[in-house]
Amino acid sequence: MARTNFDMLLQAGCHFGHLKRKWNPAMAPYIYTERNGIHIIDLHKTVAKIDDAAEALKNIARQGKKILFVGTKKQTKEVIAEKATSVNMPYVIERWPGGMLTNFPTIRKAVKKMANIDKLMNDGTFGNLSKRELLQVTRQRAKLEKNLGSIADLTRLPSALFVIDVLKENIAVREANRLGIPVFGIVDTNSDPKGIDFIIPANDDAKDSVEVILNACCAAIAEGLEERKAEKADEKAAEAQAEGEAEEKRPARRARKEEAPAEEAAPAAQEEAPAAE
């Protein structure tokens, strides 16, 4: 069963591309027609591509891996943050910090610095600072929170990137390609699909368009997380059952061990009896 349908995408405006003069020829296979100088995206292909991407995202989530959502456009920030948070995934909606993937240890140091500031503030260490110094530290903390707060729990490189507008976020795409991290992307008619492993041809400017696609993909991620929970619960139940069976067998083994010496002692006593006569 498809996770979206033609009518849902049509209503959300996913079919609107860019002006014909701004198109990227590599997107030709996904363009249905041109109307009033604007390219119209083939939504039948979009539906199929969303299903492929959703299934791949579900498998990644089921393995307990992280997917980093990236989108810094003003009109889609809130939607991305909301949907990524709903499935407990990291996201970047402010400026992409260059080298975030290729120089990940440095980014982690900045995140740890933010955590250290919080720790020092909570234990009263900053109580002796002047107002000016405290203001500087507070501003530094706020800046780190704005840029890196959403990836504070990302302790290692993500297993995949989900990018909204691959043209605008081209630096993130290049870093992921360099490290061999698969990229899922909403690709408009003015963008180059090269380097995108899972292409979702659609309008990447409209909030409704991005939201309907993220709804389908995040629902798949949620399914993968639920399946992972169920698998872990089954594993724990199987382990508990195996331990219970082992506990039941132990008394029987002990009883057999205790009976064995008694049986060996009886023949020995019978052999000694004639010698005593």
Backbone bond lengths (Angstrom), bond angles and torsions (degrees), N, CA, C in turn:
res aa  C-N    CA-C-N  psi(-1)  N-CA   C-N-CA  omega(-1)  CA-C   N-CA-C  phi
1 M - - - 1.465 - - 1.533 110.03 -
2 A 1.348 115.74 131.67 1.460 120.61 -178.42 1.530 110.82 -68.43
3 R 1.309 116.34 143.54 1.468 121.02 -179.11 1.530 111.57 -80.46
4 T 1.303 117.30 -20.33 1.461 122.10 174.30 1.523 107.55 -135.69
5 N 1.309 116.84 175.97 1.459 119.59 174.84 1.527 109.93 -141.88
6 F 1.291 115.52 170.45 1.471 122.25 -175.32 1.525 111.32 -56.99
7 D 1.334 116.94 -45.03 1.468 121.17 -175.86 1.529 111.90 -65.58
8 M 1.347 117.24 -40.34 1.460 120.75 178.66 1.528 111.03 -60.77
9 L 1.312 115.60 -45.59 1.465 120.20 -178.99 1.526 111.43 -69.14
10 L 1.326 116.52 -36.62 1.465 121.16 179.36 1.526 110.52 -64.78
11 Q 1.325 115.91 -44.21 1.463 121.21 -179.47 1.534 111.52 -64.40
12 A 1.341 115.75 -33.49 1.472 120.15 -179.45 1.523 112.34 -81.44
13 G 1.325 116.97 -6.87 1.472 120.01 178.43 1.512 113.87 80.51
14 C 1.334 117.15 24.69 1.464 120.77 -178.79 1.528 112.38 -68.14
15 H 1.352 116.23 -16.95 1.463 119.41 -174.20 1.525 113.85 -83.04
16 F 1.334 117.70 -13.16 1.464 119.53 -177.70 1.526 111.35 -77.03
17 G 1.336 114.89 120.14 1.459 120.01 175.55 1.518 110.60 -97.68
18 H 1.317 116.94 -156.68 1.467 121.23 179.62 1.530 109.71 -99.00
19 L 1.319 115.29 177.98 1.458 120.37 176.80 1.527 110.38 -58.45
20 K 1.307 115.61 146.12 1.460 121.11 -176.60 1.536 111.30 -57.34
21 R 1.339 116.64 -37.09 1.465 119.62 -176.62 1.538 111.62 -71.90
22 K 1.340 117.89 -13.62 1.462 120.86 -179.38 1.534 113.05 -101.64
23 W 1.311 116.95 6.55 1.464 119.01 -171.58 1.521 112.54 -72.85
24 N 1.319 114.82 159.78 1.460 122.10 172.67 1.530 107.23 -106.82
25 P 1.313 118.68 120.01 1.470 121.28 -176.47 1.527 113.95 -55.17
26 A 1.329 117.39 -25.11 1.465 119.76 179.95 1.520 111.94 -66.33
27 M 1.342 117.60 -15.87 1.466 121.31 179.32 1.530 112.01 -91.67
28 A 1.318 117.35 4.06 1.465 121.39 -178.26 1.539 113.59 -53.17
29 P 1.351 120.29 -40.67 1.475 119.48 -179.06 1.530 114.19 -62.18
30 Y 1.318 117.15 -18.41 1.463 120.22 -176.08 1.534 112.66 -104.79
31 I 1.331 117.06 3.28 1.460 121.08 -179.40 1.534 109.80 -98.33
32 Y 1.335 115.26 127.74 1.460 120.87 -177.40 1.528 111.68 -83.71
33 T 1.343 115.24 -49.64 1.457 119.61 -179.04 1.526 109.23 -161.71
34 E 1.331 115.27 -175.47 1.470 121.54 177.25 1.522 108.37 -127.17
35 R 1.348 115.22 133.19 1.460 118.92 -177.97 1.533 109.33 -137.79
36 N 1.328 116.31 124.41 1.474 122.57 -179.28 1.523 111.77 53.52
37 G 1.315 116.04 37.94 1.456 120.98 177.17 1.514 114.43 79.95
38 I 1.340 117.21 7.22 1.476 121.74 -179.56 1.524 109.22 -118.31
39 H 1.307 117.32 134.94 1.465 121.29 178.11 1.528 110.38 -75.15
40 I 1.320 115.40 141.22 1.466 122.35 178.04 1.531 108.10 -110.83
41 I 1.312 115.80 126.49 1.475 121.65 -177.00 1.519 110.17 -81.66
42 D 1.316 116.62 142.16 1.469 122.83 177.66 1.531 109.08 -75.67
43 L 1.332 116.93 103.36 1.464 120.97 -175.03 1.522 113.43 -71.77
44 H 1.313 118.20 -20.92 1.472 119.97 175.52 1.524 109.74 -63.21
45 K 1.325 116.33 -39.48 1.465 120.47 177.37 1.530 110.49 -71.44
46 T 1.331 115.95 -34.54 1.467 119.91 178.45 1.521 110.84 -63.03
47 V 1.327 116.95 -43.01 1.479 121.07 178.58 1.522 110.41 -57.91
48 A 1.336 116.01 -46.57 1.467 120.34 -179.38 1.526 111.46 -64.38
49 K 1.324 116.62 -40.35 1.471 120.49 -178.99 1.531 111.46 -68.66
50 I 1.326 116.81 -35.84 1.470 119.76 176.93 1.522 110.16 -63.57
51 D 1.317 117.06 -41.72 1.476 121.00 178.88 1.526 111.23 -62.11
52 D 1.341 116.77 -42.73 1.464 120.44 179.23 1.528 110.99 -63.58
53 A 1.330 115.63 -45.40 1.466 120.27 -179.38 1.523 110.98 -65.21
54 A 1.330 116.43 -42.29 1.474 120.60 -178.49 1.526 111.41 -62.53
55 E 1.315 116.53 -39.63 1.464 119.92 -179.97 1.525 110.83 -66.66
56 A 1.320 116.31 -40.97 1.471 120.16 178.19 1.527 111.07 -65.84
57 L 1.328 117.46 -40.83 1.465 121.71 178.22 1.530 110.68 -64.27
58 K 1.309 116.22 -38.32 1.472 121.14 178.64 1.532 110.37 -61.58
59 N 1.322 116.75 -42.85 1.471 120.63 179.72 1.528 111.79 -65.58
60 I 1.330 116.51 -38.07 1.468 120.39 178.43 1.528 110.12 -64.74
61 A 1.337 115.88 -45.32 1.472 120.49 -179.81 1.521 111.21 -64.72
62 R 1.325 116.85 -36.06 1.474 120.62 -178.93 1.529 110.98 -65.96
63 Q 1.310 117.02 -24.80 1.467 120.87 177.79 1.527 112.31 -85.49
64 G 1.349 116.66 0.97 1.459 120.35 178.68 1.517 113.85 78.57
65 K 1.327 116.95 21.36 1.468 120.82 -178.36 1.531 110.73 -96.75
66 K 1.339 115.45 160.60 1.462 121.13 -176.65 1.532 111.95 -97.38
67 I 1.341 115.03 144.37 1.464 122.67 176.46 1.523 107.13 -119.42
68 L 1.322 117.34 122.92 1.458 122.32 -177.85 1.526 109.84 -94.49
69 F 1.341 116.30 120.26 1.465 122.06 178.22 1.527 109.00 -90.32
70 V 1.323 116.53 133.11 1.468 121.23 -176.96 1.523 109.95 -130.78
71 G 1.341 115.51 124.08 1.464 120.64 176.80 1.514 109.63 -170.12
72 T 1.308 117.93 112.70 1.467 120.68 -174.21 1.528 113.09 -107.87
73 K 1.315 118.04 10.29 1.464 120.28 176.57 1.527 110.02 -70.85
74 K 1.304 115.88 138.53 1.458 121.25 -175.44 1.524 112.47 -58.48
75 Q 1.333 117.44 -41.58 1.464 120.61 -173.45 1.528 113.84 -75.35
76 T 1.340 116.76 -14.62 1.473 118.97 -177.80 1.525 113.52 -113.74
77 K 1.335 117.84 -0.35 1.465 120.95 -176.32 1.522 112.69 -56.49
78 E 1.329 116.03 -51.37 1.464 120.94 -174.76 1.527 111.53 -63.15
79 V 1.325 116.18 -40.71 1.470 120.58 -179.64 1.522 110.50 -63.22
80 I 1.333 116.25 -45.47 1.466 120.81 -179.13 1.522 110.62 -62.22
81 A 1.345 116.40 -46.56 1.465 120.71 -179.45 1.529 110.93 -61.29
82 E 1.325 116.33 -42.70 1.470 120.93 -178.37 1.527 111.37 -64.95
83 K 1.320 116.49 -47.81 1.469 120.13 -176.19 1.533 111.76 -70.13
84 A 1.326 117.06 -39.94 1.468 120.14 179.44 1.523 110.60 -66.69
85 T 1.325 116.89 -40.56 1.469 120.84 178.63 1.521 111.39 -64.55
86 S 1.328 116.91 -35.05 1.473 120.63 -178.01 1.527 112.57 -62.98
87 V 1.340 116.93 -25.27 1.469 120.37 178.47 1.531 111.60 -112.57
88 N 1.344 114.94 15.37 1.474 121.53 175.45 1.526 112.26 58.39
89 M 1.333 116.13 45.88 1.458 121.92 178.25 1.527 110.24 -115.41
90 P 1.330 118.09 148.68 1.469 121.27 178.99 1.524 111.16 -72.65
91 Y 1.332 116.03 159.20 1.463 119.49 179.76 1.521 110.15 -153.63
92 V 1.330 115.10 157.45 1.463 122.39 176.22 1.520 107.04 -127.29
93 I 1.341 116.63 114.58 1.465 120.27 -179.76 1.532 111.79 -121.09
94 E 1.324 116.84 -3.75 1.457 120.70 172.76 1.533 107.69 -100.08
95 R 1.287 117.72 -160.97 1.470 120.11 -179.39 1.523 110.50 -60.94
96 W 1.351 115.40 136.30 1.466 119.70 177.16 1.530 108.81 -71.56
97 P 1.349 118.16 118.28 1.462 119.87 179.00 1.520 110.09 -72.62
98 G 1.324 116.78 114.27 1.466 120.23 -177.76 1.518 112.02 -54.73
99 G 1.325 116.47 133.54 1.456 120.75 -179.43 1.518 113.30 83.31
100 M 1.322 116.04 13.19 1.464 118.67 -178.08 1.529 111.77 -59.75
101 L 1.316 116.94 -36.22 1.462 120.93 179.08 1.528 111.14 -93.69
102 T 1.326 116.10 -47.70 1.463 119.63 -175.77 1.529 112.34 -73.09
103 N 1.332 117.07 -20.58 1.466 121.11 177.87 1.532 109.12 -127.21
104 F 1.320 114.53 48.35 1.463 121.54 -172.63 1.533 113.89 -58.66
105 P 1.348 120.30 -39.87 1.479 119.74 179.57 1.522 113.79 -55.44
106 T 1.345 117.20 -36.42 1.464 120.52 178.83 1.525 111.00 -66.83
107 I 1.317 116.17 -39.65 1.464 120.69 177.51 1.522 110.44 -63.50
108 R 1.326 116.24 -39.69 1.462 120.16 178.86 1.529 111.21 -64.25
109 K 1.325 116.46 -34.49 1.468 120.11 177.62 1.524 110.18 -63.54
110 A 1.329 116.41 -40.03 1.469 120.44 178.97 1.527 110.75 -65.34
111 V 1.333 116.25 -38.77 1.469 120.40 178.25 1.531 110.12 -65.76
112 K 1.344 116.37 -41.33 1.474 120.43 178.31 1.522 110.71 -64.71
113 K 1.337 116.09 -35.17 1.463 120.08 178.36 1.525 110.02 -61.80
114 M 1.328 116.38 -40.04 1.455 121.43 177.68 1.529 110.78 -62.86
115 A 1.330 116.03 -42.22 1.467 120.66 178.80 1.531 111.12 -65.83
116 N 1.334 116.82 -37.14 1.474 120.75 178.76 1.521 111.48 -65.92
117 I 1.357 116.19 -38.75 1.464 120.00 177.60 1.524 110.19 -62.06
118 D 1.341 116.04 -42.46 1.467 120.31 178.07 1.521 111.11 -61.06
119 K 1.322 115.77 -43.34 1.465 120.77 -179.11 1.527 111.56 -62.59
120 L 1.333 116.83 -44.38 1.463 121.47 -179.35 1.527 111.69 -68.02
121 M 1.325 115.85 -33.40 1.468 119.42 177.44 1.530 111.11 -69.17
122 N 1.322 115.80 -38.60 1.468 120.02 -177.80 1.521 112.78 -71.76
123 D 1.344 117.77 -34.53 1.472 119.27 -177.69 1.540 113.00 -89.28
124 G 1.339 116.21 4.92 1.466 119.69 174.34 1.514 115.20 82.86
125 T 1.329 117.56 9.33 1.472 120.65 -178.86 1.527 111.61 -62.93
126 F 1.339 116.96 -33.59 1.453 121.12 -177.80 1.534 112.62 -82.61
127 G 1.323 116.51 4.97 1.463 119.69 -178.20 1.518 113.76 -64.85
128 N 1.329 116.76 -26.00 1.471 121.22 -177.45 1.528 113.33 -90.48
129 L 1.331 116.37 -1.61 1.469 119.05 -179.46 1.524 110.95 -75.54
130 S 1.319 115.19 154.33 1.459 119.64 175.11 1.526 109.40 -74.02
131 K 1.314 116.70 166.31 1.461 120.69 -179.25 1.526 111.11 -60.92
132 R 1.304 116.51 -38.60 1.464 120.51 -179.22 1.526 111.38 -65.63
133 E 1.326 116.92 -44.68 1.477 121.12 179.79 1.520 110.46 -66.32
134 L 1.324 115.63 -40.24 1.468 119.42 179.16 1.521 111.26 -64.87
135 L 1.336 116.42 -37.54 1.469 120.99 178.03 1.523 110.75 -65.03
136 Q 1.338 116.72 -40.05 1.466 120.63 178.99 1.527 111.28 -63.54
137 V 1.336 115.66 -43.81 1.462 120.45 179.52 1.531 110.40 -64.73
138 T 1.331 115.89 -41.23 1.470 120.73 -179.75 1.528 110.83 -63.70
139 R 1.324 116.18 -41.81 1.473 119.72 178.77 1.527 111.29 -66.06
140 Q 1.327 115.60 -40.13 1.465 120.06 178.52 1.536 109.95 -62.63
141 R 1.324 115.79 -42.01 1.474 121.06 178.61 1.528 111.15 -63.34
142 A 1.329 116.50 -41.92 1.467 120.94 179.85 1.531 111.15 -64.84
143 K 1.337 116.67 -38.74 1.472 120.85 179.29 1.529 110.93 -66.68
144 L 1.330 116.19 -42.55 1.463 120.04 177.79 1.529 111.11 -64.43
145 E 1.319 115.97 -40.07 1.468 120.49 179.60 1.522 110.96 -63.87
146 K 1.313 116.38 -41.54 1.469 120.97 -179.33 1.522 111.91 -63.31
147 N 1.334 116.23 -43.37 1.466 120.26 -175.09 1.526 114.33 -88.31
148 L 1.339 116.60 -32.52 1.470 119.64 -172.35 1.522 114.82 -124.67
149 G 1.321 117.12 -2.18 1.468 119.51 -176.97 1.517 113.51 -60.00
150 S 1.331 116.58 -33.75 1.466 120.38 -176.80 1.529 112.73 -76.89
151 I 1.350 117.33 -9.80 1.471 119.39 178.40 1.533 110.73 -117.03
152 A 1.332 116.44 19.50 1.470 120.75 -178.01 1.523 112.14 -59.79
153 D 1.339 116.65 -31.75 1.470 120.27 -178.14 1.529 112.78 -90.63
154 L 1.324 116.99 2.04 1.469 120.48 -179.53 1.528 108.62 -86.39
155 T 1.331 116.11 92.77 1.471 120.70 -174.19 1.526 112.95 -86.94
156 R 1.317 117.26 -11.12 1.473 120.57 176.98 1.523 108.56 -145.90
157 L 1.316 116.85 171.07 1.456 120.84 -178.22 1.527 111.15 -58.11
158 P 1.337 117.74 140.65 1.475 119.73 178.43 1.524 110.94 -67.95
159 S 1.309 115.33 157.37 1.467 119.52 179.35 1.522 112.26 -87.02
160 A 1.341 116.90 -12.65 1.463 121.10 178.50 1.519 109.73 -160.92
161 L 1.335 116.44 157.02 1.459 123.29 175.00 1.527 108.32 -116.83
162 F 1.335 115.65 135.87 1.470 120.07 171.80 1.523 106.23 -114.52
163 V 1.328 116.17 110.50 1.464 121.64 -171.26 1.523 110.95 -110.14
164 I 1.336 115.26 130.96 1.459 121.43 173.27 1.522 107.21 -101.95
165 D 1.330 116.71 116.51 1.468 125.25 -175.12 1.529 110.27 72.69
166 V 1.306 115.44 84.97 1.471 121.33 -176.71 1.525 112.21 -70.34
167 L 1.361 117.11 -17.63 1.465 119.71 177.14 1.528 110.28 -73.59
168 K 1.305 116.73 -46.58 1.463 121.72 179.67 1.527 111.13 -68.31
169 E 1.339 117.13 -37.10 1.469 121.63 -177.18 1.522 111.17 -99.44
170 N 1.322 116.50 36.55 1.467 120.52 -175.08 1.528 112.67 -63.37
171 I 1.339 117.76 -29.07 1.478 119.82 179.42 1.526 109.82 -66.69
172 A 1.326 115.90 -43.09 1.468 120.23 178.42 1.524 110.68 -62.34
173 V 1.330 116.65 -41.24 1.465 121.13 179.70 1.521 110.52 -63.89
174 R 1.333 117.48 -43.27 1.460 120.70 -179.37 1.531 111.27 -64.63
175 E 1.326 116.84 -40.75 1.466 119.96 178.72 1.526 110.57 -63.16
176 A 1.334 116.33 -42.77 1.470 120.23 179.30 1.523 110.98 -64.24
177 N 1.345 117.02 -42.05 1.466 121.27 178.22 1.521 111.28 -61.40
178 R 1.325 115.38 -39.19 1.464 120.24 -178.38 1.527 111.05 -65.15
179 L 1.335 116.80 -33.93 1.463 121.40 -178.02 1.533 112.90 -94.68
180 G 1.329 116.63 -0.99 1.460 119.68 179.27 1.516 113.57 75.64
181 I 1.330 117.06 24.02 1.469 121.48 178.17 1.526 108.29 -87.64
182 P 1.335 118.88 125.13 1.473 120.29 -179.72 1.526 111.94 -62.52
183 V 1.336 115.81 142.22 1.466 121.79 -177.22 1.525 110.34 -117.64
184 F 1.323 115.69 127.22 1.457 122.86 171.79 1.526 105.70 -103.59
185 G 1.325 118.36 132.32 1.455 118.45 -175.87 1.512 114.46 -145.04
186 I 1.334 115.11 139.48 1.469 120.61 168.71 1.524 105.81 -83.88
187 V 1.327 115.97 115.20 1.468 121.17 -171.02 1.521 109.95 -115.24
188 D 1.330 116.41 120.70 1.466 121.93 178.97 1.529 109.35 -89.18
189 T 1.333 116.44 175.48 1.470 120.81 -174.39 1.528 113.61 -70.94
190 N 1.332 116.98 -13.31 1.468 119.58 179.06 1.529 112.34 -97.06
191 S 1.336 117.38 4.96 1.465 121.52 -175.17 1.526 111.70 -106.49
192 D 1.321 114.98 160.13 1.456 121.72 178.33 1.530 108.85 -97.75
193 P 1.336 118.59 117.46 1.463 121.02 -178.67 1.528 114.20 -75.59
194 K 1.324 116.56 -2.43 1.465 119.77 179.90 1.530 109.80 -63.66
195 G 1.310 116.53 133.46 1.458 121.28 -179.95 1.509 113.50 89.33
196 I 1.343 117.68 -2.83 1.467 121.92 178.08 1.522 107.76 -100.49
197 D 1.322 116.13 117.83 1.470 120.53 -176.98 1.523 112.45 -74.18
198 F 1.330 116.59 -38.11 1.467 121.18 179.08 1.527 107.60 -125.11
199 I 1.341 115.05 101.29 1.466 121.64 -176.26 1.531 109.87 -87.56
200 I 1.336 116.06 130.93 1.463 121.20 172.87 1.527 106.18 -119.40
201 P 1.339 117.99 96.31 1.472 120.27 -178.23 1.527 110.68 -70.87
202 A 1.320 117.23 116.64 1.466 120.91 -177.57 1.516 110.24 -170.28
203 N 1.311 115.11 168.29 1.462 123.02 175.96 1.525 108.80 -67.25
204 D 1.333 117.33 119.21 1.464 120.28 -177.61 1.526 112.59 -103.08
205 D 1.350 116.39 9.19 1.462 120.69 -178.74 1.529 112.86 -101.20
206 A 1.323 117.20 -32.53 1.461 121.23 -175.42 1.529 111.59 -84.40
207 K 1.328 115.79 136.10 1.459 121.86 -179.57 1.531 111.29 -60.78
208 D 1.333 116.82 -43.89 1.474 120.56 -178.32 1.521 111.52 -63.73
209 S 1.332 116.06 -38.65 1.462 120.55 179.76 1.525 111.07 -63.37
210 V 1.336 115.77 -47.34 1.468 120.64 179.62 1.527 110.38 -64.57
211 E 1.322 116.13 -39.54 1.467 120.31 -176.86 1.522 112.39 -64.56
212 V 1.333 117.29 -43.92 1.467 119.51 -177.27 1.531 110.72 -66.30
213 I 1.328 117.34 -34.43 1.468 120.97 178.09 1.529 110.76 -71.74
214 L 1.338 116.26 -43.45 1.470 120.04 178.89 1.525 111.07 -65.43
215 N 1.325 117.42 -33.97 1.472 120.17 177.66 1.524 110.75 -58.25
216 A 1.343 115.74 -45.98 1.465 120.36 -179.01 1.525 111.19 -67.61
217 C 1.327 117.02 -43.15 1.468 120.56 -177.06 1.524 111.90 -71.01
218 C 1.320 117.21 -40.86 1.468 120.35 -179.97 1.527 111.29 -70.93
219 A 1.331 116.84 -30.46 1.467 119.85 174.87 1.532 109.86 -63.77
220 A 1.327 116.43 -39.33 1.469 120.88 177.24 1.529 110.92 -65.86
221 I 1.330 116.73 -40.89 1.470 120.80 177.91 1.531 109.81 -62.25
222 A 1.337 116.40 -43.05 1.465 120.83 178.94 1.530 110.85 -60.73
223 E 1.324 116.58 -38.82 1.470 120.51 177.33 1.532 110.42 -63.34
224 G 1.315 115.98 -42.81 1.463 119.98 178.82 1.517 111.76 -62.01
225 L 1.334 116.74 -40.56 1.471 120.86 178.76 1.529 111.11 -65.86
226 E 1.331 116.34 -39.24 1.474 120.22 178.35 1.523 110.96 -65.88
227 E 1.315 116.31 -40.72 1.469 119.93 178.31 1.527 110.46 -64.16
228 R 1.321 116.26 -37.28 1.470 119.89 177.71 1.530 110.39 -63.78
229 K 1.329 116.81 -42.58 1.467 121.13 177.76 1.523 110.57 -60.95
230 A 1.332 115.88 -44.03 1.464 120.60 -179.52 1.528 110.95 -63.87
231 E 1.331 116.35 -41.30 1.472 119.93 178.96 1.525 110.84 -63.79
232 K 1.341 116.77 -41.25 1.465 120.12 178.66 1.523 111.12 -64.84
233 A 1.350 115.80 -40.42 1.467 119.91 178.92 1.530 110.62 -63.20
234 D 1.339 116.54 -40.73 1.467 120.72 178.64 1.531 110.65 -64.96
235 E 1.343 115.93 -40.34 1.474 119.72 179.02 1.525 110.75 -63.42
236 K 1.332 117.18 -43.15 1.461 121.00 179.26 1.518 111.07 -63.90
237 A 1.342 116.13 -41.09 1.472 120.57 179.02 1.523 110.50 -63.71
238 A 1.348 115.83 -41.06 1.463 119.66 179.54 1.530 110.63 -65.93
239 E 1.327 116.81 -40.22 1.472 120.44 178.35 1.534 111.04 -64.74
240 A 1.345 115.57 -42.24 1.465 119.78 179.55 1.526 110.65 -63.75
241 Q 1.316 115.99 -40.02 1.462 120.11 179.32 1.528 110.70 -65.79
242 A 1.333 116.28 -41.86 1.467 120.43 179.29 1.526 110.74 -63.74
243 E 1.340 117.14 -39.66 1.466 120.81 178.01 1.521 111.32 -65.82
244 G 1.357 115.37 -39.50 1.469 119.36 178.19 1.508 112.00 -63.18
245 E 1.325 116.75 -42.73 1.467 120.64 178.90 1.527 110.52 -65.14
246 A 1.333 116.69 -37.66 1.468 120.80 178.80 1.527 110.54 -65.17
247 E 1.340 116.69 -39.33 1.476 121.03 178.66 1.529 110.91 -64.78
248 E 1.331 115.74 -37.58 1.474 119.56 179.43 1.521 111.28 -67.42
249 K 1.316 117.21 -34.16 1.469 121.02 -177.47 1.526 112.30 -76.57
250 R 1.332 117.53 -26.73 1.467 120.39 -176.22 1.526 113.67 -61.05
251 P 1.364 121.20 -46.87 1.484 120.16 177.64 1.518 112.81 -59.04
252 A 1.346 115.60 -38.15 1.466 118.51 179.86 1.529 111.00 -64.76
253 R 1.332 116.32 -40.39 1.462 120.32 178.82 1.535 110.76 -64.51
254 R 1.339 115.83 -41.19 1.460 119.57 179.35 1.522 111.01 -63.24
255 A 1.345 115.95 -41.96 1.467 120.33 -179.84 1.518 110.66 -62.15
256 R 1.338 116.61 -40.55 1.462 120.11 179.69 1.523 110.60 -65.64
257 K 1.349 116.02 -38.64 1.467 119.55 179.49 1.524 111.21 -65.24
258 E 1.352 116.98 -37.47 1.463 121.04 -179.46 1.524 111.39 -71.36
259 E 1.350 116.44 -34.79 1.458 120.27 179.66 1.521 111.09 -71.34
260 A 1.305 117.89 -33.47 1.465 121.83 -175.87 1.525 112.74 -60.46
261 P 1.327 122.52 -46.46 1.470 121.72 178.48 1.524 112.22 -63.47
262 A 1.331 116.83 -36.37 1.469 120.19 179.90 1.522 110.85 -64.08
263 E 1.342 116.10 -41.05 1.465 120.32 179.81 1.525 110.51 -67.25
264 E 1.347 116.22 -35.31 1.470 119.40 -179.97 1.534 110.75 -71.22
265 A 1.338 117.08 -32.93 1.475 121.59 -178.76 1.515 111.74 -70.42
266 A 1.328 118.82 -32.38 1.466 122.37 -177.73 1.520 112.18 -63.21
267 P 1.306 121.64 -50.37 1.477 120.75 177.29 1.517 112.25 -61.42
268 A 1.349 116.98 -35.86 1.465 119.71 179.87 1.515 110.46 -63.33
269 A 1.318 118.24 -39.53 1.476 121.88 178.79 1.504 110.46 -65.81
270 Q 1.356 117.38 -37.81 1.464 120.80 -179.96 1.526 110.65 -66.23
271 E 1.336 116.65 -34.53 1.477 120.11 179.97 1.520 111.49 -71.10
272 E 1.355 117.41 -33.14 1.457 121.12 -177.75 1.529 111.82 -77.31
273 A 1.310 117.65 -24.28 1.481 120.63 -177.04 1.526 112.40 -60.40
274 P 1.316 123.81 -49.54 1.477 122.80 178.69 1.522 112.27 -61.42
275 A 1.323 116.84 -34.57 1.470 119.40 -179.50 1.510 110.62 -65.30
276 A 1.341 118.03 -33.48 1.463 120.71 179.52 1.522 110.90 -68.23
277 E 1.368 119.91 -33.65 1.442 123.24 177.69 1.529 110.32 -64.19
